[in-house]
Amino acid sequence: MRLALSSSSFRRPLATAAVTQLEWLERCANVLDVDGVLVAAADFPRTDADYVAQVRKVAVDLGIVPFGLDLPGLLDPATPVAVRELLLALAQRFGAAVVRTTLPPPGEVPPATFVETVVVAKAVSKAAKAANVTVLVPAAPGTLGATLPEVRHLLKDVDSAWLRAVPPAVAAAADQAARGPVPAVSAGPQDDPAAVVAAAGGSWVLLELAASADPWDEAAQAVGRLRDAAAARRLAARSRG
């Protein structure tokens, strides 16, 4: 299991400058001991090439992976092409392996929005391939992909290995057995750590916490529980061996 912490969980302290983005990275590495980070595009105070390169270098120097970016609207037909290109360029400069986004709202005529979104998603998949970044799509209420089957239904029409659904970790074990491994699974502090570790296998776990004014303690506890569960699983495996 490799663990990536989402910066969305820290949107309040980041927005109020209680902690800078670079300080957040330092604490993720040295206090929370995560393997990587999933950074919301909105959390970058600047998106010029020099600053993004600095953020990437700081992460790598700290020994954590700049795993991915949260890029809302990437698959929304209402998002201008130029904006989508800028978002993927940001991911490429950051060195992200993945970007995470959601499907758009159904709109007034859901079937028409579905068709438009498939067209956009095909274009995004080509751009993602060129940037060598995988687009992850979780289920989200109020979108064309309110459930995981709905996400998969649309992605099936896109038919690209560069767009992948993101299942919740607690529901992923049986799903992976049927469909094969996935790049990442999602988890929250309410999930059973042992179940998350068992389901994750070699995938990344995207840890998402509820946004709060001071999420550090909750993050430390959630990471600690997952680390303990992973250690217990390794010990059990050695005992059986």
Beta strands, then each sheet from edge to edge (+ up, - down):
strand 1: 2-6
strand 2: 36-40
strand 3: 65-70
strand 4: 98-100
strand 5: 134-138
strand 6: 163-166
strand 7: 184-187
strand 8: 204-207
sheet 1: 6+ 5+ 4+ 3+ 2+ 1+ 8+ 7+
end
